[in-house]
Amino acid sequence: MVFILRNESDIHRFALDWFSDYEDEDIVMKNVKRWIVQAVMRNVEEINLQIRQGHPAAFQIPHQLLNCKSLTKLELQVNFGERCTDVILPKSIDLPRLKVMWVHGVAISNEELSKKLFSSCPVLEKLELYHCDIPNLTVNSLTLKNFVYKRFHSSLPNVIKLTAPNLKDLWCRSSVTQHYSLENCPLLSSVIFELIVLKERVFGENAEAYCYCPSEEEKVYAKHLVNFLRANYMVKVMGLSSGFLESNLADVGNNWEAGFSSPGMLSHLKYVNFDEVGGSDAELKLLSFLLKHAKDLRRIFLSFRASIGSPDGVRQMKLFRDKVRALPAASSSVKVKCRFNLGNR
């Protein structure tokens, strides 16, 4: 009735936060769809929908919403927590002005429709996906500049393929078995890449949890590390997750470094931050590789894990720091800085 009694002027932003835990679920969702349609009829520019259901159920997105010619920003959450809600997409999708899409808790089983959802946004600049199950996620966009993907635990085999030649910022957080194809994203300025071990809840998010991975997952983890570095050799700012340097590089073969023969390898890299450093040989080897190839590197920041907070541990980490500083470097201005849990630097 608010929409009916309101004048016909356009709506800039429509926000709906609905927690549904009623037996008459169908009636509630029917009203929600009616409100969405009324907002679309008034040329809404931004829509924020948080439909936090008390139990997982399929949600059919009104075709009017995904064919809204005026929409520039869409935020959609149809569940909460780690459980995803099945979303049914319309066959027709056309969002000619949409620049920002934020989606949380969505499961899209139809691969063709999920691909169509992103390809039907010709001016999309920012895409953020949180706790979504979208098998073989494919994003092909000439305008995409910022991509965020966070999914801690998923039993679905999944491949994320990005074809975004103008992508600038990438932030991915997922399990070690997640595969990324980023070969068509050569101009990245900032990357945050976090691989999370499957037993994170038991052992916490730290490098030590990597030790509990099955041997096959260790190999996958190491291969993803190498593939990630190959795909992002032009990056300027790189952030890697806890335990990233715990990979056994032997799992990807002794000639792993030879695979990084691209001209200008890491030539734009300026800053590298590593958390939860433990002082292993694998860490030293990878840092040696970065120093050797990053000609414009300005700073490497090492944050040592809490388990080495004892005086002996700090002495070992200072020795490791000295080894890193003694490594040959292509950049004459690079500085290695460290943070110890006892407050020493």
N, C-alpha and C positions, 0 to 999 in steps of 0.2 A: 504493500500500500504506500510505503514511502516513495517508491519509484513512480507509482501511478499518480500520486498527488503532487509530485514534484514537477517543475516546469521542464521543458524539453531541452534545456541547456546542456552542454557537454559536461562530462565528468573527467577530471584529471586523474584521480586515484581512487580505487575501490579496494578496501581491505576487509577480509572476513576471517575471523579466528573462531572456529567452531569445534568444540569437543563433543563428539557424538558417542553416547553409550546407552542408547535407548532401544527398546524393542521395535519401535516404529521407524527403523533405520531408513526404509524406502521413502517414507513421507519426508523425513528430514532432507535426504539427498535430492528429492524432487524440488524442494524449496530452494536448496542451494543452487541447483541448476537454473532455476527461474531467476534468482538474483544475478547470476553471472550473465544470463542472456540480456536482462534489463540494462546492466552496465555496458555491455557491448553495444546495445542499441543507442546508447548515449555517447558513443565515440570515446570510450575510456582509453586512457593512455597507459596507466599503470595498474596492474592487478596483483594483489597479494592474498593468496588463498592458503589458509592453514586449517585443513580439515583433519583434525587429530582424532581418529576413530578409536573406540575402545577395543575393537577386534578387527583383524585384517579382513578386508572385503574388496571386491573389485569396484573400481570407480571409473565410470564412463565420462570422459571429458566432453562437454558439449561441443559440437562441431562449430558453433558460433564463436567460441573462445579461440580456437586454433585457426580461425579464418577472419580474425578481427583486423581490419585494415588500419586502425588507429593505434593499436597496441605497440608500445615501445619497451615495456618492461613487464616480465612475467615471473612471479615468485609462486611456487607451488609446493606445498607439503601436504601429503594425504595420509600421513601416519607419523608415528614418533617412535624413538628407540631404533633398534636394529632390524626390526621386521618390516619388510616392504609390502606395499599394497599394489595389487595388480591394477594397471591402468589400461583402459581400452581407448585407443586413439581412433579418431575418425579417418576415413580413407582420404578425405580432402583436407589438406593443410596449406594455409597461405598466410604468412605473417610478414608482410612486406616492409614494416617499419620497426620490427622488434630488434632491439640492440642488446638487451640484457635478459638472460634466462637463468633462473635459480631454481633447482629442483631437488626435493628431499624425499626419501622414502618411497620411491617409485620403482615398480617392476614392469618392464615392457618386454614381453616375450616375442613379439613380432619384430624380427630384425629389419625387415623392409620398411615397416612403418616408423621404427625408431630412427632409421637413416633418413627417412623422408621428413621427419619432424625437424631435424637440424638443417637439412638442405633447403627447407622451405622458408628459411630466414635469411634472405640475401644480404642484409646489413648487420647481422649478428656480430657483436664485438666482445661480449663477455658471456661465458658459459660455465656454470658451477653445478656440479652433480655431487650430492652427498648421500651416501648409503643407498645407492640405487643399484638394482640388478638389471642390467641391459646387456645381454649376451652379444659379443662381437660388436661393440660400440664403434660406429663409424661416423666421423665428423669431417665433412668436406666443406671448407669455407674459405673464401678469399679475404673476408673482412675480420675474422676472429683474431683478437689480440690477447685475450686472457682466458685460460682454461684451468679449471680446478676440478679434480676428481678425488673423492675420498670415500673409500669403501674398505672397512677394516676386515670383515670376515664375509666370505661368499663361497658357497659350495659349487657355484656355476663356473664351468670353464669359460674364460673370457679373454678377448683380445680387444685392445683399444687402438684404433687406427686413426691417426690425425693427419689430415691433409690440409694444412693451414699455413701457407707460405708467409703470411704476415703476423704470425703468432709471436708475441713478445714475452709473456709471462706464463709459466707452467708450474702448477703445484699438484703433485700426485701423491696420494697416500693409500697404499693397498697392501695385500698379502704378497709374499715373495713369489707366488706362482702367477701373479698377474703379468701379462705380456703387453708391452707397448710397441707400437710401430710409429716412430716419430721422424722418419727419414725426410718427410716433406715439410719440416719445420726448421729451416736453417737459420733464421734470424733471431733466435731466442736471446733475450737480454737477461732474464732471471729465471732460474730453475730451482724448485724445491722438490726433491725426490725422496720419498720415504717408503722403504720396503719393510713391512711389518711381519714378523714371524707369526705362524699360526697359533702358537701357544703364548701369545702376548699376555693374555689375561692371567695366566698362571705365574709367569716369570717377570712380568712387567715389561715396559718398553725400554729395553736397554740392550747393549751389545751382547751381554752374557746369554740372553735368550736364544741367540743364534746357535749356541752350542747344542741346544736341545732339538734342533731341526733334524729330521731324517736325512740320510746321506743324499737321497735323490733331490730333496728340496734344497740342500746345500749347493748342489750342482746348478739347479735352476737359478738360485739366488746369484751365484757367481756369473753365470751367463747373462743374466739380466743386467748386472752391474756393467759388464763390458759393452753390451748392446746399448745401454743408456749413454755411456761415455762416447761411443761412436756416433750416436744420433745427435748429441748435443755438443759437438766439438767447437761450435762457434759461440757458445754461451759466454756471457760476461760475468754473471753472478751465479754461483752454484751453492746450494745447500743440500747436504746429504744426511740421511737419518742415522739414528743410533745403530751401530753394528754394521754400517755399510762397508767399512773397511775390514770386517771380520771375514770376508769372502776368501776362500782358498783359491787363489788364481790358478792353481794346478788343475782345478775342475774344468777350466775352459781351455786347457792346453798350454804347453810351454811357450808357444809362439803368440800369446795373446797380444803382446805389445806390437807385433808386426802388423796386426790388423788395423792399427791406428796410423795409417800412412797417408791420410788425406792432406792435401796442401793447406797450410795455415792451421793445422791441428791446434785447437785451443788458443788461437792467436788473439782472441778478444777477451779471454778470461782475466779478470782483475782481482776478484776476491773469492776465497774458498773458506768455508766454515765446516769443521768436523766436530761433532759431539760424541761423547762417550768413547774417546780414544783409549785404547788399552796398551799400546806400545808393541804390537806384534810385527813380525817380519813382513806380513802382507801389507800392513799399513805403511810401513817404511818404503816398500817397493812401489806402491801406488803413488805415494807422495813424491817419490823420486821421479816417477813418470810425469806427473803434473809440472814439477819444477823444470824438467827438461824441455817440455814442449810449450809451456805458457810464457811467451816472450814478453807479454805486457802485464804479468802478474804483479800485484801490489802487496797483497797480504794473504797469509795463511793463518787462520785462527784455530787452534787446537784446544778443545775442552775435554779434560781427562775425566774418566768415569769415577764415580764415588767410591768404588771398591779399592782404589789405590790411594785413599786419603791418609794412610799411615805414613810416618816419616820415611820408612824404607821405600814405600810405593812412590812417594814424591821424588825421592832421589833417583829412582829408576825412570820416572817420567821426565825428569830434568835431563838425564842422560839421553833419553830418546829425543827430546827437544834439540839437544846439541847435535845429535846425529842428523836430524832433519836440516838444521841450519848449515851443516857442513856439506850437504848435498850440492852438486853442481846445479846451477840455475841459469836458465836462458835470460831471465830478467835481472838486471843489475840493481833494481830498486825494491825487490821483494823483501818483506819482513815476516818473520814467523813469530807469532804471539801465542802464549799459552795461558790457560786458566786452570789452577789447581784448586781442589775443594778445600784446602786449608787457607785459601786466600792469597797464596803466593803467586807471583807472575814472573 
